[in-house]
Amino acid sequence: MAYFYYGLLSKIFIMAYFLSKKFFLDLIFPIVCLGCGREVKYLCVDCFKKLKFCVKNYSFNLEQVAEVVIAGDYEDELLASLIKNLKFKSIKEIAKILADFLSLFWQGRALNVISPLLIPLPLSKSRERWRGFNQTELIAQEFALNFNYEINHGLKKIKHTRPQSGLREEKRFKNIRGAFVYEGETLFDRTIILLDDVITTGATINEAAKVLQAAGAKKIIAFAIAKG
């Protein structure tokens, strides 16, 4: 009995510690809306409504991808700020905001895609250790809940590559070559939604799709928050 109470008290103290830590962090670094600066949450309802859906038609010459779907545009400063704050400042709460943005955009397409399998684009192990998480995976988890989609984590990045952002288009395709493997269950006859945060040339998405096709995928739809 004494052991039970000791364990219970330990859990209470641990919980109290983290709650108090969060309280003081919020006090020193208050959560403010990235749009208007009000101390509410990272994006208030009014500013969320200001996020713009993509209206441009982008052309990608990707042999392995059936369709590229872009929800927003990186030129939208508020959307770009959300993406950057999630990736580089580790504000994980933003993942749900971006997932909700994707979900609103996807509602008009959801009925045309039957039982898709959602696969987030992976990071290399070293990059994920450095960042502490995979931002696309966090977004995928929230997005999947909104549509009751199954998530598959079989796609792995086995090669630590140079950042694509510093390379020209032809070098991006060469840089990412051979970077992925698939280690999950068969994808035979499945429609895949391959999720990424930002697509620029599509080189990374195309290389990942090549591996998924080899694992049996019937159709691959690349879906991204923004065009970089």
Residue, then its C-alpha position, 0 to 999 in steps of 0.5 A: m500500500a505504501y508503495f502505491y501511495y509513493g508511486l502516486l505522489s511521484k506522478i503528482f510531483i512530476m506532473a506538477y513540475f512540468l505544469s509549473k515549468k510550462f506556466f513560467l515559460d508561458l509567463i516569460f515567453p507568452i504565446v502570441c498569434l503570429g498574425c496579429g500579435r495578440e496573446v491568445k494562441y499561435l494563430c487566432v481564428d481571425c488570422f487563420k481565416k486570412l490564410k490563402f489557398c493556392v490558386k496558381n497552376y504549377s507544372f511538375n515534370l515528375e514521372q513517378v507522381a500521378e498528381v501534385v496538389i498544393a494547398g497554399d503558397y510560400e509567398d503568403e507570409l503568414l503561412a511561411s511564418l507558420i512553417k518556419n516556426l514549426k521547423f526551425k523554432s520547434i513550436k509543435e503546436i503549429a502542426k495542428i494549425l497547418a493540418d487544419f489548413l490542409s484539411l480545409f483545402w482537401q475537403g473538396r477532393a476527399l470524396n474522389v480519393i477512396s481509402p488512401l494511405l497517408i505517408p509522410l515524407p521522412l527525414s534522415k535519422s541525423r536530421e530528425r535527431w538534430r531537430g527532435f522531430n519530423q514536422t511532416e509526420l506531426i502534420a500527418q498525424e493531425f491531418a489523418l485524424n480529420f479524415n480517418y486515414e491510415i498512416n504508414h511509416g514504412l518509407k525511410k530516408i537512409k541517406h543524409t543529403r545536402p539541403q535541397s534549397g541550396l541547389r539548382e534543379e538538376k543537382r536536386f535530383k542527383n542529390i536525392r538519388g537513392a536516399f529512400v527505402y521502403e520497409g513496410e507492408t506491401l502497397f499493392d494496388r494502394t493509392i498513396i498520399l505522399l505528404d510534405d511541407v514544401i515542394t519546390t522542384g519535386a525532386t525529393i517527392n519524385e525519388a520517394a515515389k519511385v520507391l513506393q511504386a516499386a513496393g506496389a503502389k498503384k497511384i501516388i498523389a503528392f500533397a504539400i502545404a506550399k509551393g516553395 
